[in-house]
Each structure stands twice: as C-alpha cells, then as structure tokens.
Amino acid sequence: GAKQHFITLQKAWDKVDLAEIESYCTQDLYNSLQQELAGVEAGDNKTLVDELDAEIAAMALDGDYLVVSVRFTGFIQEDSAGAHAFNEIWHIRRLASDEGNWLVAGIQQTN
C-alpha cells in the first residue's frame, strides 16, 4: 500500500488538492506542505512516476506511536528534462495500540 500512497500524494501535490494531502498527513506536516504550496496553482507541478520501489528502512516506538520509515526510490519526471533518480524516506506513524490511520509525519530527502 505504501507505493499507492506515494503515487496518490504525488497526484494530490500536482493538483494542489489540500484536502487529499491533509487526509494522509499529520497536522504538523500538513501545515508545512500547505505553506510550500502557497501560491502554487493546480497544473504548475506535474510528476510522472516512472519507477517506484519501497522498503522498510526502520521501525520504532515514539511515545504512543509506532513509526515506520519507508524508503522510496526510483525514477520520476518533473519537467521536460526527463526522468531522474530520487531517494526519499517517509516517516509514517499510527498509534501503537493499532488505532487510527497511518499518517505521514515527515518526508526526508536523501539525495
């Protein structure tokens, strides 16, 4: 499911669909992403995911939360220059008691 969430959020980013982004993110991350998208119009960004791999990089307990860090790698195209490699780690959390949805709490660029 991590790969599908990645693609869904890329599409929401391109459409500037703040409601969709908010449904996948913690409030703190959503607030940061909302600021990044200030002044961006739908269609300004266009992301084509050419190749996508996902693997669990780490798991940890953080207070009441289970945090799973998922490394996404592959190739994406964001402009006419063609596809380029990317490497990101998304920190996804949910209550350790198995309650609630998994939400993206942070995105770490690694390249």
N, C-alpha and C positions, 0 to 999 in steps of 0.2 A: 503494500500500500504506500510505502514511502515514495516510490517513483511517481505514482499517480498524484500524490500530494504536491510534489515538486512541480510537475507539469501544470497542475491546476493553479498553483500560486504564481507561476510564471505568466500564465494567461491572465490571471486577475491583475497582476502588475501591469501588463501591457494595456489592459482595458481601463486601468485606474479604477478598478472595482473595489472600493474601500470596504464595502460590506462583506464581500467574499474574503478579502485579506483578513479582516477582523475576526471572522469565524474560525480561522486557522491559527491565530497568534495570541500570545499572552497580551494583556493590555499594554505593558511597557514596550514590547516590541512593536505592537500596532501603532502606538504613539510615535515611535521613531520612524517607522515606514511612512506614516501619514505625512510627517514633516518632509521626508525625502521626496514625496510625490507632490508636494505643494507646487502649483503652477504647471504641472505636467498634464497634458491633455491625452485622452484615450487615442491611441494610434501613434503617439510620439515614440513609444518603445515598441519594438517588435522582436520577439525572441522565438527562434526556432531551435528546438532541442533535437540535435542530430543523433546523439548517442548519450545514453544515461545509464550509469551504474550506481548502485547504492550498497553500502556495507556499514554495519555497526562498528563504530570506532571506539566507543566507550559506553559504560553504563555506571550510574552512581546514584546513591540516595542523597538528596539535598533537603534536609528538614522533612517536611511531609510529602515531598515529591520524589518520584523516580524520574531520572533524567537519562535519556538515551541520546547519544551523539551519533548522528548518521553522516558518513562521508559520502558526498555526491561527487562523482567525477564523470567526465565525458567531453562532448563537444557541443557547443551551442553557437548559433549565428545570431548576432545582434545588429548587424549592419551589412552593407554590401561588400565588405572586405572578406566575407566568407567565415566559415566556422573556425572557432578556436577552442583550445582545451580549457577546461575550468576544473576547479577543485574547491569545494566548499564543505564546511561541516555545519549541519543544522542541529541545534540542541533542542530536543523535543521533550516535553515533560507532561506528566499527569500525576494525580495523587497516587501515592504508593499503595493506598487501600483499594486500587483498581476502580476508583470512582472518577467520573468525568471523562472528557475527551482529551486526546493527545493534542497539545498545542505547541507551536514553535515558539521557543523562548529566546532564541538567539541564532544569528547566522554569522559564521566566521569564514571570511575569505582566506584561503591558504595559498593562493598563487599571486 
